[in-house]
Amino acid sequence: MRYYKAQCVTRYDELVATSTTPDELRLRFADKLVETLTDESHMHRLWYDLRTQAMFEEALREAVLEIDQSLELMVWQVVARFAELSGATPLLDSATTYALLDGVFERALLEHLTGTGTALPTLHDRAYSLLPSLISDS
């Protein structure tokens, strides 16, 4: 899981580095979230299971906290770059921002796996519309 998540956290680096407008970044970010949910749902399901198990198994906690921190940083880089491109500042701290986006992603994963709702377009729409609400004009 550590290896997989180490690869996962770099998948947004190119988007952050090459997007030149806020709309471009938010569209590419939403697209990439849908892509990873579609292509790697089994690994995300395993991640959420391990994260939950860490609440019961002390031996898992250090690794889960390390992975979770790297995912938080990944999300923060996207939001910070979106704010920069927008001439704004993030409204929330990185932990809260990550929790919000992670919750949106986890819910979409559950909907995708159970076949309920319209998980993929809903995830795309939520991610796309959530980014502007995470920043404030400077």
Phi and psi in radians as a Rosetta constraint file:
Dihedral C 1 N 2 CA 2 C 2 CIRCULARHARMONIC -1.027 0.35
Dihedral N 2 CA 2 C 2 N 3 CIRCULARHARMONIC -0.750 0.35
Dihedral C 2 N 3 CA 3 C 3 CIRCULARHARMONIC -1.093 0.35
Dihedral N 3 CA 3 C 3 N 4 CIRCULARHARMONIC -0.824 0.35
Dihedral C 3 N 4 CA 4 C 4 CIRCULARHARMONIC -1.065 0.35
Dihedral N 4 CA 4 C 4 N 5 CIRCULARHARMONIC -0.837 0.35
Dihedral C 4 N 5 CA 5 C 5 CIRCULARHARMONIC -1.184 0.35
Dihedral N 5 CA 5 C 5 N 6 CIRCULARHARMONIC -0.514 0.35
Dihedral C 5 N 6 CA 6 C 6 CIRCULARHARMONIC -1.107 0.35
Dihedral N 6 CA 6 C 6 N 7 CIRCULARHARMONIC -0.640 0.35
Dihedral C 6 N 7 CA 7 C 7 CIRCULARHARMONIC -1.260 0.35
Dihedral N 7 CA 7 C 7 N 8 CIRCULARHARMONIC -0.701 0.35
Dihedral C 7 N 8 CA 8 C 8 CIRCULARHARMONIC -1.029 0.35
Dihedral N 8 CA 8 C 8 N 9 CIRCULARHARMONIC -0.770 0.35
Dihedral C 8 N 9 CA 9 C 9 CIRCULARHARMONIC -1.219 0.35
Dihedral N 9 CA 9 C 9 N 10 CIRCULARHARMONIC -0.254 0.35
Dihedral C 9 N 10 CA 10 C 10 CIRCULARHARMONIC -1.604 0.35
Dihedral N 10 CA 10 C 10 N 11 CIRCULARHARMONIC -0.163 0.35
Dihedral C 10 N 11 CA 11 C 11 CIRCULARHARMONIC -1.176 0.35
Dihedral N 11 CA 11 C 11 N 12 CIRCULARHARMONIC -0.315 0.35
Dihedral C 11 N 12 CA 12 C 12 CIRCULARHARMONIC -1.718 0.35
Dihedral N 12 CA 12 C 12 N 13 CIRCULARHARMONIC -0.121 0.35
Dihedral C 12 N 13 CA 13 C 13 CIRCULARHARMONIC -0.999 0.35
Dihedral N 13 CA 13 C 13 N 14 CIRCULARHARMONIC -0.779 0.35
Dihedral C 13 N 14 CA 14 C 14 CIRCULARHARMONIC -1.134 0.35
Dihedral N 14 CA 14 C 14 N 15 CIRCULARHARMONIC -0.677 0.35
Dihedral C 14 N 15 CA 15 C 15 CIRCULARHARMONIC -1.093 0.35
Dihedral N 15 CA 15 C 15 N 16 CIRCULARHARMONIC -0.767 0.35
Dihedral C 15 N 16 CA 16 C 16 CIRCULARHARMONIC -1.137 0.35
Dihedral N 16 CA 16 C 16 N 17 CIRCULARHARMONIC -0.727 0.35
Dihedral C 16 N 17 CA 17 C 17 CIRCULARHARMONIC -1.306 0.35
Dihedral N 17 CA 17 C 17 N 18 CIRCULARHARMONIC -0.547 0.35
Dihedral C 17 N 18 CA 18 C 18 CIRCULARHARMONIC -1.901 0.35
Dihedral N 18 CA 18 C 18 N 19 CIRCULARHARMONIC -0.200 0.35
Dihedral C 18 N 19 CA 19 C 19 CIRCULARHARMONIC -1.235 0.35
Dihedral N 19 CA 19 C 19 N 20 CIRCULARHARMONIC 2.389 0.35
Dihedral C 19 N 20 CA 20 C 20 CIRCULARHARMONIC -1.969 0.35
Dihedral N 20 CA 20 C 20 N 21 CIRCULARHARMONIC -0.157 0.35
Dihedral C 20 N 21 CA 21 C 21 CIRCULARHARMONIC -2.356 0.35
Dihedral N 21 CA 21 C 21 N 22 CIRCULARHARMONIC 2.725 0.35
Dihedral C 21 N 22 CA 22 C 22 CIRCULARHARMONIC -1.052 0.35
Dihedral N 22 CA 22 C 22 N 23 CIRCULARHARMONIC -0.722 0.35
Dihedral C 22 N 23 CA 23 C 23 CIRCULARHARMONIC -1.130 0.35
Dihedral N 23 CA 23 C 23 N 24 CIRCULARHARMONIC -0.677 0.35
Dihedral C 23 N 24 CA 24 C 24 CIRCULARHARMONIC -1.086 0.35
Dihedral N 24 CA 24 C 24 N 25 CIRCULARHARMONIC -0.798 0.35
Dihedral C 24 N 25 CA 25 C 25 CIRCULARHARMONIC -1.121 0.35
Dihedral N 25 CA 25 C 25 N 26 CIRCULARHARMONIC -0.798 0.35
Dihedral C 25 N 26 CA 26 C 26 CIRCULARHARMONIC -1.182 0.35
Dihedral N 26 CA 26 C 26 N 27 CIRCULARHARMONIC -0.597 0.35
Dihedral C 26 N 27 CA 27 C 27 CIRCULARHARMONIC -1.196 0.35
Dihedral N 27 CA 27 C 27 N 28 CIRCULARHARMONIC -0.795 0.35
Dihedral C 27 N 28 CA 28 C 28 CIRCULARHARMONIC -1.158 0.35
Dihedral N 28 CA 28 C 28 N 29 CIRCULARHARMONIC -0.641 0.35
Dihedral C 28 N 29 CA 29 C 29 CIRCULARHARMONIC -1.123 0.35
Dihedral N 29 CA 29 C 29 N 30 CIRCULARHARMONIC -0.823 0.35
Dihedral C 29 N 30 CA 30 C 30 CIRCULARHARMONIC -1.089 0.35
Dihedral N 30 CA 30 C 30 N 31 CIRCULARHARMONIC -0.724 0.35
Dihedral C 30 N 31 CA 31 C 31 CIRCULARHARMONIC -1.050 0.35
Dihedral N 31 CA 31 C 31 N 32 CIRCULARHARMONIC -0.769 0.35
Dihedral C 31 N 32 CA 32 C 32 CIRCULARHARMONIC -1.195 0.35
Dihedral N 32 CA 32 C 32 N 33 CIRCULARHARMONIC -0.646 0.35
Dihedral C 32 N 33 CA 33 C 33 CIRCULARHARMONIC -1.059 0.35
Dihedral N 33 CA 33 C 33 N 34 CIRCULARHARMONIC -0.781 0.35
Dihedral C 33 N 34 CA 34 C 34 CIRCULARHARMONIC -1.115 0.35
Dihedral N 34 CA 34 C 34 N 35 CIRCULARHARMONIC -0.739 0.35
Dihedral C 34 N 35 CA 35 C 35 CIRCULARHARMONIC -1.046 0.35
Dihedral N 35 CA 35 C 35 N 36 CIRCULARHARMONIC -0.839 0.35
Dihedral C 35 N 36 CA 36 C 36 CIRCULARHARMONIC -1.212 0.35
Dihedral N 36 CA 36 C 36 N 37 CIRCULARHARMONIC -0.610 0.35
Dihedral C 36 N 37 CA 37 C 37 CIRCULARHARMONIC -1.132 0.35
Dihedral N 37 CA 37 C 37 N 38 CIRCULARHARMONIC -0.718 0.35
Dihedral C 37 N 38 CA 38 C 38 CIRCULARHARMONIC -1.206 0.35
Dihedral N 38 CA 38 C 38 N 39 CIRCULARHARMONIC -0.860 0.35
Dihedral C 38 N 39 CA 39 C 39 CIRCULARHARMONIC -1.406 0.35
Dihedral N 39 CA 39 C 39 N 40 CIRCULARHARMONIC -0.423 0.35
Dihedral C 39 N 40 CA 40 C 40 CIRCULARHARMONIC -2.323 0.35
Dihedral N 40 CA 40 C 40 N 41 CIRCULARHARMONIC 0.605 0.35
Dihedral C 40 N 41 CA 41 C 41 CIRCULARHARMONIC -1.055 0.35
Dihedral N 41 CA 41 C 41 N 42 CIRCULARHARMONIC -0.599 0.35
Dihedral C 41 N 42 CA 42 C 42 CIRCULARHARMONIC -1.092 0.35
Dihedral N 42 CA 42 C 42 N 43 CIRCULARHARMONIC -0.674 0.35
Dihedral C 42 N 43 CA 43 C 43 CIRCULARHARMONIC -1.267 0.35
Dihedral N 43 CA 43 C 43 N 44 CIRCULARHARMONIC -0.639 0.35
Dihedral C 43 N 44 CA 44 C 44 CIRCULARHARMONIC -1.169 0.35
Dihedral N 44 CA 44 C 44 N 45 CIRCULARHARMONIC -0.675 0.35
Dihedral C 44 N 45 CA 45 C 45 CIRCULARHARMONIC -1.082 0.35
Dihedral N 45 CA 45 C 45 N 46 CIRCULARHARMONIC -0.760 0.35
Dihedral C 45 N 46 CA 46 C 46 CIRCULARHARMONIC -1.087 0.35
Dihedral N 46 CA 46 C 46 N 47 CIRCULARHARMONIC -0.719 0.35
Dihedral C 46 N 47 CA 47 C 47 CIRCULARHARMONIC -1.038 0.35
Dihedral N 47 CA 47 C 47 N 48 CIRCULARHARMONIC -0.849 0.35
Dihedral C 47 N 48 CA 48 C 48 CIRCULARHARMONIC -1.131 0.35
Dihedral N 48 CA 48 C 48 N 49 CIRCULARHARMONIC -0.592 0.35
Dihedral C 48 N 49 CA 49 C 49 CIRCULARHARMONIC -1.147 0.35
Dihedral N 49 CA 49 C 49 N 50 CIRCULARHARMONIC -0.807 0.35
Dihedral C 49 N 50 CA 50 C 50 CIRCULARHARMONIC -1.093 0.35
Dihedral N 50 CA 50 C 50 N 51 CIRCULARHARMONIC -0.725 0.35
Dihedral C 50 N 51 CA 51 C 51 CIRCULARHARMONIC -1.083 0.35
Dihedral N 51 CA 51 C 51 N 52 CIRCULARHARMONIC -0.719 0.35
Dihedral C 51 N 52 CA 52 C 52 CIRCULARHARMONIC -1.186 0.35
Dihedral N 52 CA 52 C 52 N 53 CIRCULARHARMONIC -0.735 0.35
Dihedral C 52 N 53 CA 53 C 53 CIRCULARHARMONIC -1.094 0.35
Dihedral N 53 CA 53 C 53 N 54 CIRCULARHARMONIC -0.489 0.35
Dihedral C 53 N 54 CA 54 C 54 CIRCULARHARMONIC -1.117 0.35
Dihedral N 54 CA 54 C 54 N 55 CIRCULARHARMONIC -0.358 0.35
Dihedral C 54 N 55 CA 55 C 55 CIRCULARHARMONIC -1.238 0.35
Dihedral N 55 CA 55 C 55 N 56 CIRCULARHARMONIC -0.355 0.35
Dihedral C 55 N 56 CA 56 C 56 CIRCULARHARMONIC -1.922 0.35
Dihedral N 56 CA 56 C 56 N 57 CIRCULARHARMONIC -0.486 0.35
Dihedral C 56 N 57 CA 57 C 57 CIRCULARHARMONIC -1.956 0.35
Dihedral N 57 CA 57 C 57 N 58 CIRCULARHARMONIC 1.851 0.35
Dihedral C 57 N 58 CA 58 C 58 CIRCULARHARMONIC -1.030 0.35
Dihedral N 58 CA 58 C 58 N 59 CIRCULARHARMONIC -0.561 0.35
Dihedral C 58 N 59 CA 59 C 59 CIRCULARHARMONIC -1.094 0.35
Dihedral N 59 CA 59 C 59 N 60 CIRCULARHARMONIC -0.399 0.35
Dihedral C 59 N 60 CA 60 C 60 CIRCULARHARMONIC -1.564 0.35
Dihedral N 60 CA 60 C 60 N 61 CIRCULARHARMONIC -0.292 0.35
Dihedral C 60 N 61 CA 61 C 61 CIRCULARHARMONIC -1.075 0.35
Dihedral N 61 CA 61 C 61 N 62 CIRCULARHARMONIC -0.797 0.35
Dihedral C 61 N 62 CA 62 C 62 CIRCULARHARMONIC -1.067 0.35
Dihedral N 62 CA 62 C 62 N 63 CIRCULARHARMONIC -0.814 0.35
Dihedral C 62 N 63 CA 63 C 63 CIRCULARHARMONIC -1.134 0.35
Dihedral N 63 CA 63 C 63 N 64 CIRCULARHARMONIC -0.731 0.35
Dihedral C 63 N 64 CA 64 C 64 CIRCULARHARMONIC -1.132 0.35
Dihedral N 64 CA 64 C 64 N 65 CIRCULARHARMONIC -0.746 0.35
Dihedral C 64 N 65 CA 65 C 65 CIRCULARHARMONIC -1.112 0.35
Dihedral N 65 CA 65 C 65 N 66 CIRCULARHARMONIC -0.661 0.35
Dihedral C 65 N 66 CA 66 C 66 CIRCULARHARMONIC -1.127 0.35
Dihedral N 66 CA 66 C 66 N 67 CIRCULARHARMONIC -0.824 0.35
Dihedral C 66 N 67 CA 67 C 67 CIRCULARHARMONIC -1.121 0.35
Dihedral N 67 CA 67 C 67 N 68 CIRCULARHARMONIC -0.782 0.35
Dihedral C 67 N 68 CA 68 C 68 CIRCULARHARMONIC -1.050 0.35
Dihedral N 68 CA 68 C 68 N 69 CIRCULARHARMONIC -0.690 0.35
Dihedral C 68 N 69 CA 69 C 69 CIRCULARHARMONIC -1.113 0.35
Dihedral N 69 CA 69 C 69 N 70 CIRCULARHARMONIC -0.687 0.35
Dihedral C 69 N 70 CA 70 C 70 CIRCULARHARMONIC -1.186 0.35
Dihedral N 70 CA 70 C 70 N 71 CIRCULARHARMONIC -0.616 0.35
Dihedral C 70 N 71 CA 71 C 71 CIRCULARHARMONIC -1.204 0.35
Dihedral N 71 CA 71 C 71 N 72 CIRCULARHARMONIC -0.672 0.35
Dihedral C 71 N 72 CA 72 C 72 CIRCULARHARMONIC -1.063 0.35
Dihedral N 72 CA 72 C 72 N 73 CIRCULARHARMONIC -0.766 0.35
Dihedral C 72 N 73 CA 73 C 73 CIRCULARHARMONIC -1.098 0.35
Dihedral N 73 CA 73 C 73 N 74 CIRCULARHARMONIC -0.700 0.35
Dihedral C 73 N 74 CA 74 C 74 CIRCULARHARMONIC -1.026 0.35
Dihedral N 74 CA 74 C 74 N 75 CIRCULARHARMONIC -0.851 0.35
Dihedral C 74 N 75 CA 75 C 75 CIRCULARHARMONIC -1.123 0.35
Dihedral N 75 CA 75 C 75 N 76 CIRCULARHARMONIC -0.730 0.35
Dihedral C 75 N 76 CA 76 C 76 CIRCULARHARMONIC -1.078 0.35
Dihedral N 76 CA 76 C 76 N 77 CIRCULARHARMONIC -0.663 0.35
Dihedral C 76 N 77 CA 77 C 77 CIRCULARHARMONIC -1.095 0.35
Dihedral N 77 CA 77 C 77 N 78 CIRCULARHARMONIC -0.680 0.35
Dihedral C 77 N 78 CA 78 C 78 CIRCULARHARMONIC -1.143 0.35
Dihedral N 78 CA 78 C 78 N 79 CIRCULARHARMONIC -0.840 0.35
Dihedral C 78 N 79 CA 79 C 79 CIRCULARHARMONIC -1.173 0.35
Dihedral N 79 CA 79 C 79 N 80 CIRCULARHARMONIC -0.720 0.35
Dihedral C 79 N 80 CA 80 C 80 CIRCULARHARMONIC -1.114 0.35
Dihedral N 80 CA 80 C 80 N 81 CIRCULARHARMONIC -0.704 0.35
Dihedral C 80 N 81 CA 81 C 81 CIRCULARHARMONIC -1.202 0.35
Dihedral N 81 CA 81 C 81 N 82 CIRCULARHARMONIC -0.678 0.35
Dihedral C 81 N 82 CA 82 C 82 CIRCULARHARMONIC -1.060 0.35
Dihedral N 82 CA 82 C 82 N 83 CIRCULARHARMONIC -0.751 0.35
Dihedral C 82 N 83 CA 83 C 83 CIRCULARHARMONIC -1.095 0.35
Dihedral N 83 CA 83 C 83 N 84 CIRCULARHARMONIC -0.769 0.35
Dihedral C 83 N 84 CA 84 C 84 CIRCULARHARMONIC -1.058 0.35
Dihedral N 84 CA 84 C 84 N 85 CIRCULARHARMONIC -0.822 0.35
Dihedral C 84 N 85 CA 85 C 85 CIRCULARHARMONIC -1.122 0.35
Dihedral N 85 CA 85 C 85 N 86 CIRCULARHARMONIC -0.463 0.35
Dihedral C 85 N 86 CA 86 C 86 CIRCULARHARMONIC -1.562 0.35
Dihedral N 86 CA 86 C 86 N 87 CIRCULARHARMONIC -0.089 0.35
Dihedral C 86 N 87 CA 87 C 87 CIRCULARHARMONIC 1.179 0.35
Dihedral N 87 CA 87 C 87 N 88 CIRCULARHARMONIC 0.643 0.35
Dihedral C 87 N 88 CA 88 C 88 CIRCULARHARMONIC -2.319 0.35
Dihedral N 88 CA 88 C 88 N 89 CIRCULARHARMONIC -3.070 0.35
Dihedral C 88 N 89 CA 89 C 89 CIRCULARHARMONIC -2.246 0.35
Dihedral N 89 CA 89 C 89 N 90 CIRCULARHARMONIC 2.637 0.35
Dihedral C 89 N 90 CA 90 C 90 CIRCULARHARMONIC -1.098 0.35
Dihedral N 90 CA 90 C 90 N 91 CIRCULARHARMONIC 2.466 0.35
Dihedral C 90 N 91 CA 91 C 91 CIRCULARHARMONIC -1.420 0.35
Dihedral N 91 CA 91 C 91 N 92 CIRCULARHARMONIC -0.555 0.35
Dihedral C 91 N 92 CA 92 C 92 CIRCULARHARMONIC -2.051 0.35
Dihedral N 92 CA 92 C 92 N 93 CIRCULARHARMONIC 2.880 0.35
Dihedral C 92 N 93 CA 93 C 93 CIRCULARHARMONIC -1.313 0.35
Dihedral N 93 CA 93 C 93 N 94 CIRCULARHARMONIC 2.939 0.35
Dihedral C 93 N 94 CA 94 C 94 CIRCULARHARMONIC -1.123 0.35
Dihedral N 94 CA 94 C 94 N 95 CIRCULARHARMONIC -0.647 0.35
Dihedral C 94 N 95 CA 95 C 95 CIRCULARHARMONIC -1.139 0.35
Dihedral N 95 CA 95 C 95 N 96 CIRCULARHARMONIC -0.751 0.35
Dihedral C 95 N 96 CA 96 C 96 CIRCULARHARMONIC -1.197 0.35
Dihedral N 96 CA 96 C 96 N 97 CIRCULARHARMONIC -0.734 0.35
Dihedral C 96 N 97 CA 97 C 97 CIRCULARHARMONIC -1.041 0.35
Dihedral N 97 CA 97 C 97 N 98 CIRCULARHARMONIC -0.811 0.35
Dihedral C 97 N 98 CA 98 C 98 CIRCULARHARMONIC -1.069 0.35
Dihedral N 98 CA 98 C 98 N 99 CIRCULARHARMONIC -0.782 0.35
Dihedral C 98 N 99 CA 99 C 99 CIRCULARHARMONIC -1.037 0.35
Dihedral N 99 CA 99 C 99 N 100 CIRCULARHARMONIC -0.718 0.35
Dihedral C 99 N 100 CA 100 C 100 CIRCULARHARMONIC -1.101 0.35
Dihedral N 100 CA 100 C 100 N 101 CIRCULARHARMONIC -0.899 0.35
Dihedral C 100 N 101 CA 101 C 101 CIRCULARHARMONIC -1.205 0.35
Dihedral N 101 CA 101 C 101 N 102 CIRCULARHARMONIC -0.622 0.35
Dihedral C 101 N 102 CA 102 C 102 CIRCULARHARMONIC -1.134 0.35
Dihedral N 102 CA 102 C 102 N 103 CIRCULARHARMONIC -0.687 0.35
Dihedral C 102 N 103 CA 103 C 103 CIRCULARHARMONIC -1.104 0.35
Dihedral N 103 CA 103 C 103 N 104 CIRCULARHARMONIC -0.722 0.35
Dihedral C 103 N 104 CA 104 C 104 CIRCULARHARMONIC -1.080 0.35
Dihedral N 104 CA 104 C 104 N 105 CIRCULARHARMONIC -0.771 0.35
Dihedral C 104 N 105 CA 105 C 105 CIRCULARHARMONIC -1.171 0.35
Dihedral N 105 CA 105 C 105 N 106 CIRCULARHARMONIC -0.775 0.35
Dihedral C 105 N 106 CA 106 C 106 CIRCULARHARMONIC -1.097 0.35
Dihedral N 106 CA 106 C 106 N 107 CIRCULARHARMONIC -0.729 0.35
Dihedral C 106 N 107 CA 107 C 107 CIRCULARHARMONIC -1.097 0.35
Dihedral N 107 CA 107 C 107 N 108 CIRCULARHARMONIC -0.742 0.35
Dihedral C 107 N 108 CA 108 C 108 CIRCULARHARMONIC -1.098 0.35
Dihedral N 108 CA 108 C 108 N 109 CIRCULARHARMONIC -0.682 0.35
Dihedral C 108 N 109 CA 109 C 109 CIRCULARHARMONIC -1.068 0.35
Dihedral N 109 CA 109 C 109 N 110 CIRCULARHARMONIC -0.810 0.35
Dihedral C 109 N 110 CA 110 C 110 CIRCULARHARMONIC -1.074 0.35
Dihedral N 110 CA 110 C 110 N 111 CIRCULARHARMONIC -0.777 0.35
Dihedral C 110 N 111 CA 111 C 111 CIRCULARHARMONIC -1.108 0.35
Dihedral N 111 CA 111 C 111 N 112 CIRCULARHARMONIC -0.683 0.35
Dihedral C 111 N 112 CA 112 C 112 CIRCULARHARMONIC -1.141 0.35
Dihedral N 112 CA 112 C 112 N 113 CIRCULARHARMONIC -0.787 0.35
Dihedral C 112 N 113 CA 113 C 113 CIRCULARHARMONIC -1.210 0.35
Dihedral N 113 CA 113 C 113 N 114 CIRCULARHARMONIC -0.561 0.35
Dihedral C 113 N 114 CA 114 C 114 CIRCULARHARMONIC -1.617 0.35
Dihedral N 114 CA 114 C 114 N 115 CIRCULARHARMONIC -0.130 0.35
Dihedral C 114 N 115 CA 115 C 115 CIRCULARHARMONIC 1.285 0.35
Dihedral N 115 CA 115 C 115 N 116 CIRCULARHARMONIC 0.306 0.35
Dihedral C 115 N 116 CA 116 C 116 CIRCULARHARMONIC -1.645 0.35
Dihedral N 116 CA 116 C 116 N 117 CIRCULARHARMONIC 2.571 0.35
Dihedral C 116 N 117 CA 117 C 117 CIRCULARHARMONIC 1.199 0.35
Dihedral N 117 CA 117 C 117 N 118 CIRCULARHARMONIC -2.868 0.35
Dihedral C 117 N 118 CA 118 C 118 CIRCULARHARMONIC -2.055 0.35
Dihedral N 118 CA 118 C 118 N 119 CIRCULARHARMONIC 1.211 0.35
Dihedral C 118 N 119 CA 119 C 119 CIRCULARHARMONIC -0.942 0.35
Dihedral N 119 CA 119 C 119 N 120 CIRCULARHARMONIC -0.835 0.35
Dihedral C 119 N 120 CA 120 C 120 CIRCULARHARMONIC -1.224 0.35
Dihedral N 120 CA 120 C 120 N 121 CIRCULARHARMONIC -0.902 0.35
Dihedral C 120 N 121 CA 121 C 121 CIRCULARHARMONIC -1.149 0.35
Dihedral N 121 CA 121 C 121 N 122 CIRCULARHARMONIC -0.548 0.35
Dihedral C 121 N 122 CA 122 C 122 CIRCULARHARMONIC -1.160 0.35
Dihedral N 122 CA 122 C 122 N 123 CIRCULARHARMONIC -0.758 0.35
Dihedral C 122 N 123 CA 123 C 123 CIRCULARHARMONIC -1.042 0.35
Dihedral N 123 CA 123 C 123 N 124 CIRCULARHARMONIC -0.791 0.35
Dihedral C 123 N 124 CA 124 C 124 CIRCULARHARMONIC -1.042 0.35
Dihedral N 124 CA 124 C 124 N 125 CIRCULARHARMONIC -0.842 0.35
Dihedral C 124 N 125 CA 125 C 125 CIRCULARHARMONIC -1.104 0.35
Dihedral N 125 CA 125 C 125 N 126 CIRCULARHARMONIC -0.735 0.35
Dihedral C 125 N 126 CA 126 C 126 CIRCULARHARMONIC -1.144 0.35
Dihedral N 126 CA 126 C 126 N 127 CIRCULARHARMONIC -0.794 0.35
Dihedral C 126 N 127 CA 127 C 127 CIRCULARHARMONIC -1.115 0.35
Dihedral N 127 CA 127 C 127 N 128 CIRCULARHARMONIC -0.756 0.35
Dihedral C 127 N 128 CA 128 C 128 CIRCULARHARMONIC -1.100 0.35
Dihedral N 128 CA 128 C 128 N 129 CIRCULARHARMONIC -0.747 0.35
Dihedral C 128 N 129 CA 129 C 129 CIRCULARHARMONIC -1.444 0.35
Dihedral N 129 CA 129 C 129 N 130 CIRCULARHARMONIC -0.389 0.35
Dihedral C 129 N 130 CA 130 C 130 CIRCULARHARMONIC -1.301 0.35
Dihedral N 130 CA 130 C 130 N 131 CIRCULARHARMONIC -0.649 0.35
Dihedral C 130 N 131 CA 131 C 131 CIRCULARHARMONIC -0.927 0.35
Dihedral N 131 CA 131 C 131 N 132 CIRCULARHARMONIC -0.844 0.35
Dihedral C 131 N 132 CA 132 C 132 CIRCULARHARMONIC -1.080 0.35
Dihedral N 132 CA 132 C 132 N 133 CIRCULARHARMONIC -0.489 0.35
Dihedral C 132 N 133 CA 133 C 133 CIRCULARHARMONIC -1.353 0.35
Dihedral N 133 CA 133 C 133 N 134 CIRCULARHARMONIC -0.115 0.35
Dihedral C 133 N 134 CA 134 C 134 CIRCULARHARMONIC -1.664 0.35
Dihedral N 134 CA 134 C 134 N 135 CIRCULARHARMONIC 0.023 0.35
Dihedral C 134 N 135 CA 135 C 135 CIRCULARHARMONIC -2.236 0.35
Dihedral N 135 CA 135 C 135 N 136 CIRCULARHARMONIC 2.837 0.35
Dihedral C 135 N 136 CA 136 C 136 CIRCULARHARMONIC -2.358 0.35
Dihedral N 136 CA 136 C 136 N 137 CIRCULARHARMONIC 2.442 0.35
Dihedral C 136 N 137 CA 137 C 137 CIRCULARHARMONIC -0.978 0.35
Dihedral N 137 CA 137 C 137 N 138 CIRCULARHARMONIC 2.372 0.35
